[in-house]
Amino acid sequence: MMWGLLAGILWTVSLVTFPGQANGFWLPKDLAWLLGSFLLASSPWWNPPTRPTLRLSALGWLFCWILLSFAWYVLWPLATIPQAGVGVQRALNMRWYVSPILPTLTGLGSLLALDAMVRHTDSLSRWHRVALHLVRIGAVGALCVIGYMLGINPLDAILPVEAWHNKPVAFLGNATLVGNFLAIIAPLCLMFQARRYRIGVFSLLLVAIALTQSISSLVAVWIACLVVWIMQRRRLLILGTLLVGSLALWFLFHQSSETITLWLNPGGRLAMWQTALAFWMRQPLNAWIGYGAGSVGAATANGLWDYGFLHNDYLQWVFEFGLIGGLLALWLGCQLFSLLRAFQWTGASTAWLGAALAYLLLMLTSFPCQIGSCLMVGIVIAAAVLAHCQPPGVRHA
């Protein structure tokens, strides 16, 4: 039942879309994953787990730090305002204080869902089925992209809405985000022996990613697939991938300086990061504890800048949870890396590692952790990698 629920959540969060405004494309996905993550986390109550829980002390400390940040930025301000009707209404209108509520719940639910999925991995073949679902979802998304580029928007026939118009790709509303989403899924195609997935769907995804014109997505796929093929010892594919990369670099260096700057600094990200860093370091206390989950979006709502995300999830994490949160995340990363010593190296597991690598690369220039569908896929990938580091499942009596 746990795995049937996961499959339903994967399809729902990936494809549900009810746009009404600028962020209307991903807001339903955020809410769907918020609900789905807690449903997965509650599964031990009605479905006995098959493996022990994760032995990651850093994960527990990180969980506590998120709760402390929530208490400091939400509960404490609300507890100290005048408890009259005007005061309560004023607090609810302060987006800086109430903005951490949904991001914090999403983060906590994601951590709990990660633990639940690892504990319910009775067989690694389960993850093969999950990868199959994700690859099929990616194929549907790629067809939406190609259809849009050909002047066909399949969603118009389902739900004709004015918000569809002038959107690069309908089911996410942002071409870069769609490219990121497909780039995360693409390496999973490399675990299958069937050519319709390893070659057919993989080629379809590459075409769709190229049509989104997301350079970061193409680079992430190129590096991730190269690493997967190195681990799988596929010499011809390695040589072909290196040749394609060399041709891309040759083409880049023969462009004008303005074009190179545009490719290496898309959307003025460097200026964005400098502005955020300067604001973050303004107060020593906030540099250590951060400004709270959702504070980047709250700063946008309060007119401090005009971008909702920092287009760098690592920087956004430090901005919102401070140096302490950054050090805890680094500690967790070190613990996860140490678990790879027990990793079960197979063709399937290396594809999961490739997807994880693509995700980590995209976090440098985009914000997959801030979008429900991309965050969900990231948690699933992390659970699959951790499950391949766990001993075989043993059912409880």
Secondary structure, DSSP 8 states (H G I E B T S, - for coil): -HHHHHHHHHHHHHH-----STTTTTHHHHHHHHHHHHHHHTHHHHS--SS-----HHHHHHHHHHHHHHIIIIIHHHHHS--SHHHHHHHHH-HHHHTTHHHHHHHHHHHHHHHHHHHT-S-THHHHHHHHHHHHHHHHHHHHHHHHHTT--HHHHH---GGGTT-SSTTTS-HHHHHHHHHHHGGGGGG--SHIIIIIIHHHHHHHHHHHT-HHHHHHHHHHHHHHHHHHT-HHHHHHHHHHHHHHHHHHHTS-HHHHHHHHSGGGHHHHHHHHHHHHTTSHHHHHH-S-TTHHHHHHHTTS-S-SS-S-HHHHHHHHHHHHHHHHHHHHHHHHHHHGGG----HHHHHHHHHHHHHHHHTTTS-GGGSHHHHHHHHHHHHHHHHTTS-------
